[in-house]
Amino acid sequence: MEVLYFKWECPTNDEKYIIGALCKKDNKYYFKLSKNHVEEAEKNGFSMFTIPFTDFDKIYESDTLFSIFKVRIPNLKTYDEDEMKFLLEDLGLDHFDEMKYLEKTKGKLLTDHFILEKEK
């Protein structure tokens, strides 16, 4: 099972707070919120309104990557063969994998304060 921790980086103190865990097993994706960590993040400005998950008791399941994570991956349909080869070489991958891409790039966007990281 592949696991990446979905973290919020506080813009005022640069601390990282685990919001939940994204897992992939047998070609299915799972997400689980971390109530204690979310509560700590909320004390420092995090808002649950910024994510599509709301139920702390639920393990979310999907056959495809959840949209909040999917937007962190480039649209590969726009890549030609050379661009794809360069992307894979740049990431040190022999084939494209969504979870590996998110792990390598941390899924960083300029529009929010979220990242994905493996457990350290």
Beta strands, then each sheet from edge to edge (+ up, - down):
strand 1: 2-9
strand 2: 16-25
strand 3: 28-33
strand 4: 59-62
strand 5: 114-117
sheet 1: 4+ 3- 2+ 1- 5+
end
